[in-house]
Amino acid sequence: MRRLSVARSPGNVRFKAARVAAGYLSQQALVEALSGRGVSIDVRQVRRWESDAPPWPYAAAQQALTELLGQDIEALGFTPPAGHDRTLTVRRAPVAPALRLPVQHPATAQPASAAADYLAVTRAHRRLYWTVAPAVLHPPVSAHAVLGEALLPATAGATRQAVAAALAESFLLAGRIEFFDLRELEQAGDTWLRALQAAGEADDSLLGAAVLAHMAFIPGWAGDRDGAAERMVMARTYARRGPASAEFLAWLDAVEAECETRCGQTRTALNLITHGEDLLAAGSEHASPDWMDWFSAVRLAAFKGNTQLAAGHLPQARETLLHVLETLPPDADKQRTVVLADLGAVEAAAGSPEAACAFAVRALEQLETHWYATGMERVRETRRALAPWQHEQCVRELDDRLYGWATTLSALTR
């Protein structure tokens, strides 16, 4: 007799995602953290909070949870009981100005077409990222994510899953703009947490892996190797549930390699990049998801060139980066800025200030039309490497280009 399968409820995915994103990989780890704040609970209580009908936490637990997980209690998937005084609910002030719009749920259930309509705008934003100024694109992307959060409770079944996946992608894009383009690191972390929660609602493991890998950049760029490694373990765990393409797995190698490079572990980083190159060469039967439009073999080579530079392998870095510069697609203006700046840093390290300045000026010319905070950061790194030649005419001319009114104020206020 054939046994009927019963769909298992995912439970309170918003709470689970926030717990994992905060670094509490097990329920017991959260119990211990709460205990350190004077909240006495056991794993069974955490399990109830992660069920599909989580009980409302008492006041002291609410306070501790919002502090540990970084979101107000309702954003963590809890519904206040009838008659509850909402003014007593512990809340955490939102960080992102563009995400402070009041959320009002639609009065009626949304049709299946709502998912396709919402996804169409998400896809348009994804394409516009490569050509529209980040300060212009970020507000509509954030507002679109707010709309998705409002639509989600008014959907069900496959429609709800599709809206949740598109919502996760919108939050992922908003976080990418905040982190890479605007250098709003704390804000990006909050936004990516919401992306992870939406990916959980959609039960989309690859989206979850992509969000977690992006979240690894935050500790990685701060030199926190253990924090980055922990998030990469999570990302790879989710990717195994995929199925993930060779390109996706190679991108995970590239992310981890960049984090290792920034933590001073260039040998480990180069080994990871070699592994990524091998994955791309072997290929796989699985295709990459449509939303993964930020990675390719040439972008892996750009990671490699930067790591070779950090390792002091200057001839290899120069060769790699020049090849990347020749093969980048026409719409890769942001990446082109980074590569030009890295080439400037290579020449500065090689003792060729004029060549270094020439590459840095080309990078600044790119930034005039396609702003990218990460690119400007690399240009400033090149300028710091030129300190021994700061009285040379070529360096002074670079300074004239680099330190206009706008860039000077920007540098001093970040």
N, C-alpha and C positions, 0 to 999 in steps of 0.2 A: 504494500500500500504506500503510495507516495505521500510524504509528509509536506504539508503546506508550510511555506516559509512566512514568517511574520517579520515585517519591517521593524527594525529596532530604532527606538527614538534616540536622536543624537543627544538629548538632554539639554542642559543649559550651556550651549556652546559659547555664549558671550563670556560667561564666568570662566569656563575652561581655557578659552583663548587668552583671557587676561592673566590667568594664573601662569600659563606657560610663558607668555611674553615677559612677565615680571621675573622669570627665572626659577619659579617653583615647579620643577619638572614632575614632582609627585605630590599627591594629596598630603602625605606625611610631612613633606617639606613646608607646605603652607601651614599645617597645624603647628609646627615648631616655631615658625615666624610669628604666628598669632599668639602663641604662648609667651613669646618674648615681649609682647605688648600687653600682657596681662589678661588675654582672652583665653579662657579654658574651654577647649572643645576637643573632639577626637576625630579620627578619619571618617567615622560614620557620618558625622555632621557635615563634613566637606562633601561626602558622597551625596548627601541629600541636597546640598546647595547646587550640585552639578546634575541633578535629576531634571526631568522635564516639568516638574512642579516644585520648584525650590521654595522652602519656607522662608518667610521674612526674617532676616537676622535681627537680633536685639541690638540696642543702641551702641553698646561698646564694641560689638562685633562689626557693626556698620562702619564705625569710625576707623577701626583697624584695617578693614578690607579696603576702604577707599584710599587710605594712606599707602597700603602695601601694593595695591593693584592699579592705582592711578586713575580710577574712574568713579563717578558717583554710583550709588547703590543700584539705582534703576538701570543705568547703563550696563551694569553687570548681570542683567537678566532677571532681577527680582521685581515682583509686582506687589505694591503695598496692599495690605488687607483693606477690606471695605471699612470706611469710616476713619481711616488713618489720617492724621494731621500731617499733610505733606510738608508743612513748614518745619517739622521736626526731623525730616529726612536729611541725613548727612550727604552733602553734595560737594563735588570738587569743581572749582571754577574751570570752564573750558579755556584752552590756550589759544586756539586758532581763531583770529577775528572773523574770518570768512565763514566759520562754522558755528557762529553764535546765533544763527537764525532760529526762531521758535519752530519746533517741529509739531505740526498738526496732522494727525492721521486722516486720510480720506474718509468721508462719511460712509461710503459704500464699498463693497468688494470690487477689486479691480479685475478687468477681463484679462484673458490670456495674452491679448495683444499688448498689454502694458509692458510685459517683459521685453518684447521685440523693440518697442518704441524706446524704452529706457536704454537698452543695449546699443541702439543705433547712435544715440548721443554719446555714450561712453566710447564707442569706436571712433567717432569723429574727434573727440578730445585726444584720443591716443595718437591719431595722425597729426593733429595740429601741434602737438608737443614739439615736433622737430622744426617748426617754422615760426610759431607765435612766441612773442616775448613772454617769459615766465610770469612777470608781474601782471600781464594782461590775461594770461590763460588761467592762472591759479584761482581767481575768484569764481569764474563759472564752473570750473571742475569741482571746487569745494561745494558750491551751491547745488550742483547736480548730485553730489553725494548726500547732501541733506535731503534732497527730494527722494533719493533711493531709500533712505532710512524711514521716511514717511510712508512710502509705498509698501514697504515690506510687510507691515502688520495687516495690510489689506489684501494680501495675496495668499495663496495656498498651493500645495502640491508642487508640480513642475514649474508653475509660474513663479512661485515664491523662490524656488531654487535658482531659477534663471536670473531673477532680479537680484538675489543675494550675490551671485557670482559677478554680475556687472557692477554691483555696489562695491564689492571687494576690489575690483579692478580700478574703479574711480578713486577710492581711497588710496590704493597703491600709487596711482599716478600723482595724486595730490601730494603724497609724501615724497615722491621722487622730486617733484618741483621744489618742495620745501628744503629737502636735504642737499640736492646737487646744484640747483639753480639759485636758490635764495639763501642757503646756508642757515636755515632755521632748524637746528638739529633737534632741540627739545620738542618743537612742534611736530617735526617729522615722526618722532617716536610715538607721540600720541595718535597721530593719523594712521600710522602703520598698525597700531594696536587695533584700531577700529576696522582696518582692512582685514586683519587676522580674524576678528570676530565675524565679519561678513563671510569670509571664506569658510568658516566653520558652519555658518547657517546654510551655505551652499553645499557643504560636505565635499569641497573641492580641494583635494590634497596638494595638487601642484600649485594652485594659487596660494595655499598656506605655506608651502615650501618657498615660493618666491618672496612672500612677505617676510618670512623669518630670515631668509638670506639677506634681504635689504636691511632688516633690523640689526644684523651682525655688523654692518658698516659703522653703526653708532659707537659701540665700544672699540671696534677695530681702529677707527680713525683717531680715537682718543688714546691709543696705545694699550688698551686693556685686552691682552691676548686671551686670557681665560674667558672673559665675557663674550668675545667674538667666537671663540671655539665652541662654547656652549650653544650658542644660537645656530652655528653651522651644523652641529650634531642634530639639533631639532629639524633644521631645514632638510638635511639628508634623510632623516627618518621619514618625514612627510613625502619626500620625493620617491622613496621606495614604494610607496602606496600608489603612485602615479597612474599609469606607467609613464616614466620620464624618458624623453628623447636623449640621444647622445649630446645634442646641443645644449639641452637644459642641464645635464650633468656636468658638461664642460664649463658652463657658466658658473655653477656652484664652485668648481675648482678655481675659477678666475676670481670670484668674490673672496674666497678664503685666502687666495694668494695675495690679493691686495691688502687684506687685513694683516697677514703675516709680514708683508713688506713694511707696512707702517709700524709694526711692532719690532722691526729690526731682524726678522728671521728670513732673510732673502734666500738662503739655500732651500728651506722648506717651501718657500713661495715658488721658486723655479721648478722644483719637483712637481708641485701641484699643476703648474702651467704645462709642463711636459705631459703629465697625465691627461690634461684637458685636450692637448693637441692629438694625443693618441685616440681619445674618444671620438673626436671629430673625424679623424682619418678612417676609423673603423665604421662609423655611422651606426644607425639602428633602424629597426622597423617602425619605430614610433615617431610620429610627427610632433613638432613643437606646437604649443598652443598659439593661437593667433595673437594674443596679447603680448607674447614675448618677442618684441620687436627691437630690443635694445642690445642684442648680442649676435655675434657672428665670428667667423674665423679671424677676420681682420681686427675685430675689437679685442679678441683674445691676444693677438699679436701686440696691440697697444698696451695691454696689461703687462705683457712680457717685456716690452721695451722699457717701461717705467721701473720694473723690478731689476732689470739688468743695470739700469742707471744707478739705482739704490745700492746694488751690489758692487759698484765700481767697475763693471765690465763695459767700459766706454765704447770700444770699437763695435762690440756686438750690439749695444744699445743703439748706437748711431745707425747701423745697418738695418736693424729691426724697425726703428721708428721712421726712417726714410722710406722703407718699403710700405709701411702703413700709410704714410702721407700720400703715396702714389696710388694706393688701391682703395682708400676710403670712398664710399659712394658720395655723390654730389650733395645729398641732404644731410651729411654728417658734420655739419659746421661746428657743433659743440665739441665733438670728439677731435675735430681738426685743431681747435684751439688748444686742447690739452696736449696733443702730439707736438705742435709747434713749440709750446712752452717747454716740454720735456727735451726736445732737441736743443733748445737754448741752454737748458741745464747741462746737457751732455757737453756742449761746446765750452761752457764756463768751467766745468770740471776738467776739461782737456786743456785749459789755458788759452782759449781762443775767444777773447771778449768781443771782438767785432762780429764774429759769426754768431755768438750767443745773442748779442743785441739784435742782430738782423732777424733771427727767429722770434725773439720776444716781441719785436715790433709787428711782425706778421700776425702773431697771436693777438695783439691788441687791436689790430685792424679787423680781425674776425669778431672780436668782442664788441666793437662799435655797432655791428649790425646784428649779432646773435649773442646776447648776453648769457654768460654761464659762469656762476660764481666759482665753481670748481676750476674752470679754466683760468680765471683771474688769480685764484690761489696759487696755481702752478706758475703763473707769470711772476708773482711776487717771490716765489721760491727761487726762480732763476735770478731775479734781481739781487736777492740776498747772497747768492753764490758769486755775484759779480763785485762784491764788496772790495776785494783787493785792487780793482781797477776803477773805483768809483770816480776818480778824477780824470779818467780818459774821456775824450770827446764823445765817443759812441755811447758810453754809459750815461753821460749827461743828457744826450739827446733822447735816450730811452726814458730817463727820469722825466723829461719834459712831456713825453707822451703818457707816461704812467701816472704822474701825479698832477692831473688836472683838478679843478675844484670838486667835481663829482666823485672821482675816485679817491681823493684825499679824505673827504668827509666820510665816504663809505668805509675806508680802512680804519678811521679813528672811532667810528661808532659801532663796529662789530666786535 
